[in-house]
Amino acid sequence: MGGTARIMKFLVELSRVVVGATFLFSGFVKAIDPLGFAYKIEDYLIELQLTELFPLALPAAIFMVVAEFSLGVTLLLGVYRKWTVRLVGLFMVLFTPLTLWIAITNPVEDCGCFGDALIISNWATFYKNLVLLAGTILLLFQWRRIGPLFSKKTAPAAVLFTVVFGILFSLYNVLRLPMMDFRPYYIGANISQQMYVDPEKADVLETLFIYSKDGVEQEFTEENWPWNDTTWTYVDMITRVVKEGEKPKIEDFAIGTLYYDEEEEQWTTGGNITDMILSEPSYLFLMIAHSLEDASERDLDRFRGVHRYARENGYPFYLVTATSPAATGEWEERHDTGFQFVHADERVLKTMIRANPGLMLLKEGTVINKWDSRGVPQLDRESASLDELLLINPADRKSAETRRLGIVLLLFVVPLLSLKGWESWRRKKA
């Protein structure tokens, strides 16, 4: 093999690894949280005024993450080289111009290409796609140089297993809470601390005063505004960012009361109780249902049990929802739960827990534990206090997530290695 051929072979293998690994990683981390990716798709649909397509967001999210994951794996395995590279090229042709549009117009701050696991700017996403596009173009012309790791006989089994694994893994993380929590409301997080940023590291702001004189408007700073010059007429005051700094991980957490007003004979929202929630010295349960109309009612009795347990043991219990007051009243009239309702932003609730409904246990603003509706603990009058239950002693989050990740990797890698071993054994036997 000549020098030029060796260089080309190296570039092909490098492109194969970079493009394949990026697709695999991007698909895998989004498969950990398909609902989060679906919410990101909904953000784009809102910008495009296509909200009627919301029901397709989750199926589209699952399809895309499985396709991305499977293409990354098949490219690294070198199977179906020609068609794999063509499909990767189709992805890049579609998404490179799309990410350029996103970078220019900035409809959402984060494109969501790596889910919440790795957040990069929209321009960084576009530049990343340019690199992947260059590698893909090379592979389109040099796909024969890609060395397959499986023979034609076993390649179909490897691809089928990869696709089925991607689908089942995605569905598991939809039906249960994501196996890894990349959001700021993870178990062990203190919400108040996540809302704080050092003032010295925060945005540097400048206040501008707009005054008018002889029909001409002019901007003034706090140092030179004409507060004592009656020839100027005040028009407006604006604040702009002079230098961007660190952002708090949680910026929009706020909870307000939601109750039935007997005088008005209707449900209505009331005052802000965020500080009270975050400073509650005892354990506090939050049943979270961003949409009561769409919430699963199959496990409602589990929440009723927790509510009774909390009431009898002096623990506050709130149902937090973004549902309108009127719809909340209709829901409560149907189910007669006796829950204490509070109100919060829908996006916040979707970020707090990927379940509708779900349950969170807090103490002094720290997330002690969280469950989807199927995992809500069954509590009754005879249950021990929370200090005696394992509910308040969840395993170390990072260790638990690392262990779960290791199990998933074994479930994926071991069958492929076994298939490769079986293929090698058949060749030797032949």
Secondary structure, 3 states (H helix, E strand, C coil): CCHHHHHHHHHHHHHHHHHHHHHHHHHHHHHHCHHHHHHHHHHHHHHCCCHHHHHHHHHHHHHHHHHHHHHHHHHHHCCCHHHHHHHHHHHHHHHHHHHHHHHHHCCCCCCCCCCCCCCCCHHHHHHHHHHHHHHHHHHHHCHHHCCCCCCCCCHHHHHHHHHHHHHHHHHHHHHCCCCCCCCCCCCCCEHHHHCCCCHHHCCEEEEEEEEEECCEEEEECCCCCCCCCCCCEEEEEEEEEEECCCCCCCCCCCCEEEEEECCCCEEEEEEECHHHHHHCCCEEEEEEECCCCCCCCCCHHHHHHHHHHHHHHCCCEEEEECCCHHHHHHHHHHHCCCCEEEECCHHHHHHHCCCCCEEEEEECCEEEEEEEHHHCCCCCCCCCCHHHCHHHCCCCHHHHHHHHHHHHHHHHHHHHHHHHHHHHHHHHHC
